[in-house]
């Protein structure tokens, strides 16, 4: 996952793509499957999704400890 300023003004994207990580979150939020996302964004790999979800899970755990 990267957030370079020259791609989408620093919006976090999947490495090697212009696909925003937020797009994955939006898919999941409405109940779409990871396979649906992968079909729509073939430049993103399942491994990249797993890595982003790991980071998100760690962030939630850290947040829960602070709250």
N, C-alpha and C positions, 0 to 999 in steps of 0.2 A: 504494500500500500504506500502510495506516495502522495504528496500534496505540493507539487512544484507550482510556483507562481505563474509560469508560462502556460500551464494547462488549467483551464477553467478557473483562473484567478486564485489558485491555491486550494481549490476544493479537493479533498482526498479522492484519489482515483486508484483503480487497480493498476498495479505496475505494468507498464508496457501498453496501456490502453488509455482511452479518454473516457472510460466508463466510471462515473461517480460511485463511490461506495454507498452513498445514500440511496441510489437506485435499488441496490440489493435490499436495503432495509425497507424501502417502500414496498417492494414485492412481498417480502416476508410479512410485513405488517397487515397486508390485505389477505393473507392466506395463500399466496402463490407458492409453488414449490421451487426448490433450488433448481430442479431440472427445467422448469419454465424459464427461469432467469438465464440459465446456460443456453437454452435454445435461442433466446432473444439476443444474447450477447456472447457469441461464440469466441470472442477474443479473451474472455475470462475463463480461467480453469477452475475446476472443483477444488484444487489445492489452494488457490488464491482465496476462494470463498471460505474454506475451512480456516485459513490463517486470519481472515478478517473477523470471523465469528469467535475465534480464540481471543483476539484482542478485545472484542466487545464484551465477552464474558468476563475477562479480567477486569475491565473497567467497571462493570456492574458489581463485581465482588469488592473492589476497592471502595466504590461509592457506598455500598451497604455497610462496610466496616466504619466508615466515617459518620454515617447517619445515626 
